[in-house]
Amino acid sequence: MTTTTGYRNLSLWHDTFPGDWQPRPSLPCDTAVDVAIVGAGYTGLWTAYWLLRGDPTLRVAVIEREVAGFGASGRNGGWCSALFPASWRRLAREGGAEGARAMQRALEDTVAAVGSDAAAEGIDCAFALGGTVSLARGQAQLARARAHVADARAHGFGPSTLDLLDAEAARARVGADGVLGAVTSDHCAALDPARLVRGLAEAVERRGGRIYEQTPALSVEPGRVLTPHGTVTADVVLPAVEGYTAQLPGRRRDLVPIYSLMLATEPLPDDVWAGLGLEDRATFSDERHLTIYGQRTADGRIAFGGRGAPYHLGSRVDPAYDRDERVHACLRAALVDLFPVLRDVQVTHTWGGNLGVPRDWFPSVGLDRATGMAWAGGYVGDGVATSHLAGRTVADLVLEHDTDRTRLPWVRRRTRRWEPEPVRWAGVSGVTALMTYADRVEARTGRPSRAAGAFWSAIGH
Ligand SMILES: Cc1cc2nc3c(=O)[nH]c(=O)nc-3n(C[C@H](O)[C@H](O)[C@H](O)COP(=O)(O)OP(=O)(O)OC[C@H]3O[C@@H](n4cnc5c(N)ncnc54)[C@H](O)[C@@H]3O)c2cc1C
């Protein structure tokens, strides 16, 4: 187990969290509940929260190996967005055109709901609904930006979902270098992830849920969760461990853990911010293939992250993988490339964490009534808002509430498992290499990479 000081070292958000990281008591003995949830991140906690809001008499236990917010939920980029890893085309194939539209509307409503539910629970997570800006830097990125907006219109979505900005309007929002245009969406908020997840844990407890920390689940089965401190028996069991799923017995091939790494700068002076913009704290990225993401934090830093860290054979997860000097150096270079004025800025924090990727890049939620096993996750790095919708939907399913949410196209779907190793390693590493190469070629030639385009079509995007 990590120490209390160790928890504070996990990320900028952990370090600057105003409360303490003292773990709650572990599971004291064998316990019987109605619903047992493994993992105290957003998925587990929103599920517990919505269950208890729906039926305050339910006995709900959350079993957490470390502390609430130890995983991605405490460490992420703080983009509370309506992004979903499966395209509208994919969604429409599962649930028809109206299903795809309903999913997008539900995600957009969820962004605002995270803010209002947090406020209603007295959680100060520095929520700022400033939208998001994805810059087009280079002709290939501009072509992709135009295609995204055309796709949105073709699916019936207006400018609040996606809009195209010309170079001047884009630079007025984000004072970055080499900007030719941008795609914007109104449906994104910047927030402090650790404050949200810690506040949520307290909200669950206020509603009668029990959270047992420093209690690892050794196995998660229909009707019971085994831990070193005792067994939790339950009618419904939800494993909500996302990027750690491969560590659970029998689940090695369910979700691949992909590392995403981040850094934070020192707080920037007002004259620097005057040039960078982002007054409304819009989150920012660009249209490259290997995702980058940033936010202006409430205390005036830039928190900036990206993919590109290696995948580890056997879907291994290890705290050592959270920090990788090579990847952090690339991130710093990418930040300075965007904002040359930050060339000499001090980086005060570097960290990372894992996210869960299903074989088809399509998150899902569901409940198998026969076994009592529920599932939720596979967000591919878009889980901050989506986990709220997931938790609420799992609660609907458990409570047998037929709602608009339970009819969305991601409900009750099953994803095929990943290939055994070393095929899995070759596939995942190959995709990272391909995206890195495609971005380099596009930057050099200005032409969209056909290889990357072929990959996105192959996975149905
Ligand atoms: C660096 C980074 C940046 C990201 N940025 C964004 C972003 O800006 N926007 C966005 O939408 N998404 C982002 N994501 C993804 C997002 O954070 C996740 O999708 C989301 O937090 C997943 O929540 P979760 O509750 O499902 O999983 P987690 O938050 O990972 O929670 C799982 C919990 O399970 C616990 N656990 C694991 N194994 C066991 C066990 N055997 N027994 C008991 N407990 C166990 C862990 O300790 C952990 O607390 C990012 C992820 C990372 C890593």
The ligand as a MOL file (V3000), in Angstrom:
LIG
                    3D

  0  0  0     0  0            999 V3000
M  V30 BEGIN CTAB
M  V30 COUNTS 53 58 0 0 0
M  V30 BEGIN ATOM
M  V30 1 C -3.3200 10.9820 -16.8840 0
M  V30 2 C -4.7620 10.8020 -17.2560 0
M  V30 3 C -5.4500 11.8700 -17.8080 0
M  V30 4 C -6.7990 11.7390 -18.1250 0
M  V30 5 N -7.4780 12.8310 -18.5540 0
M  V30 6 C -8.8200 12.7510 -18.7490 0
M  V30 7 C -9.5670 13.9030 -19.0480 0
M  V30 8 O -9.0490 15.0060 -19.0680 0
M  V30 9 N -10.9050 13.7620 -19.2950 0
M  V30 10 C -11.5220 12.5500 -19.2460 0
M  V30 11 O -12.7320 12.4650 -19.4990 0
M  V30 12 N -10.8360 11.4340 -18.8820 0
M  V30 13 C -9.5170 11.5180 -18.6200 0
M  V30 14 N -8.8280 10.4200 -18.2300 0
M  V30 15 C -9.5670 9.1830 -18.0060 0
M  V30 16 C -10.4000 9.2550 -16.7310 0
M  V30 17 O -9.6170 9.7740 -15.6820 0
M  V30 18 C -10.8900 7.8500 -16.4090 0
M  V30 19 O -11.6370 7.3760 -17.5240 0
M  V30 20 C -11.7780 7.7910 -15.1940 0
M  V30 21 O -11.2030 8.4770 -14.1140 0
M  V30 22 C -12.0090 6.3330 -14.8290 0
M  V30 23 O -12.6270 6.2800 -13.5720 0
M  V30 24 P -12.8240 4.8750 -12.8860 0
M  V30 25 O -13.4990 5.1200 -11.6060 0
M  V30 26 O -13.5090 3.9490 -13.8410 0
M  V30 27 O -11.3620 4.2970 -12.6830 0
M  V30 28 P -10.1560 4.7900 -11.6070 0
M  V30 29 O -10.3550 6.2000 -11.3150 0
M  V30 30 O -8.9300 4.3250 -12.2080 0
M  V30 31 O -10.5670 4.0010 -10.3280 0
M  V30 32 C -10.2960 2.6440 -10.1640 0
M  V30 33 C -10.0080 2.4050 -8.6890 0
M  V30 34 O -9.9480 0.9970 -8.4750 0
M  V30 35 C -8.9540 0.7490 -7.4880 0
M  V30 36 N -8.5470 -0.6530 -7.6090 0
M  V30 37 C -7.8020 -1.2020 -8.5890 0
M  V30 38 N -7.6580 -2.5320 -8.3760 0
M  V30 39 C -8.3410 -2.8200 -7.2470 0
M  V30 40 C -8.5630 -4.0130 -6.5050 0
M  V30 41 N -8.0710 -5.1940 -6.9030 0
M  V30 42 N -9.3090 -3.9440 -5.3810 0
M  V30 43 C -9.8320 -2.7600 -4.9530 0
M  V30 44 N -9.6360 -1.5900 -5.6150 0
M  V30 45 C -8.9080 -1.6240 -6.7540 0
M  V30 46 C -7.8550 1.7550 -7.8260 0
M  V30 47 O -7.0140 1.9820 -6.7250 0
M  V30 48 C -8.6700 2.9750 -8.2350 0
M  V30 49 O -8.8850 3.8580 -7.1540 0
M  V30 50 C -7.4630 10.4970 -17.9200 0
M  V30 51 C -6.7690 9.4210 -17.3830 0
M  V30 52 C -5.4330 9.5710 -17.0570 0
M  V30 53 C -4.6920 8.4190 -16.4520 0
M  V30 END ATOM
M  V30 BEGIN BOND
M  V30 1 1 1 2
M  V30 2 1 2 3
M  V30 3 2 2 52
M  V30 4 2 3 4
M  V30 5 1 4 5
M  V30 6 1 4 50
M  V30 7 2 5 6
M  V30 8 1 6 7
M  V30 9 1 6 13
M  V30 10 2 7 8
M  V30 11 1 7 9
M  V30 12 1 9 10
M  V30 13 2 10 11
M  V30 14 1 10 12
M  V30 15 2 12 13
M  V30 16 1 13 14
M  V30 17 1 14 15
M  V30 18 1 14 50
M  V30 19 1 15 16
M  V30 20 1 16 17
M  V30 21 1 16 18
M  V30 22 1 18 19
M  V30 23 1 18 20
M  V30 24 1 20 21
M  V30 25 1 20 22
M  V30 26 1 22 23
M  V30 27 1 23 24
M  V30 28 2 24 25
M  V30 29 1 24 26
M  V30 30 1 24 27
M  V30 31 1 27 28
M  V30 32 2 28 29
M  V30 33 1 28 30
M  V30 34 1 28 31
M  V30 35 1 31 32
M  V30 36 1 32 33
M  V30 37 1 33 34
M  V30 38 1 33 48
M  V30 39 1 34 35
M  V30 40 1 35 36
M  V30 41 1 35 46
M  V30 42 1 36 37
M  V30 43 1 36 45
M  V30 44 2 37 38
M  V30 45 1 38 39
M  V30 46 1 39 40
M  V30 47 2 39 45
M  V30 48 1 40 41
M  V30 49 2 40 42
M  V30 50 1 42 43
M  V30 51 2 43 44
M  V30 52 1 44 45
M  V30 53 1 46 47
M  V30 54 1 46 48
M  V30 55 1 48 49
M  V30 56 2 50 51
M  V30 57 1 51 52
M  V30 58 1 52 53
M  V30 END BOND
M  V30 END CTAB
M  END
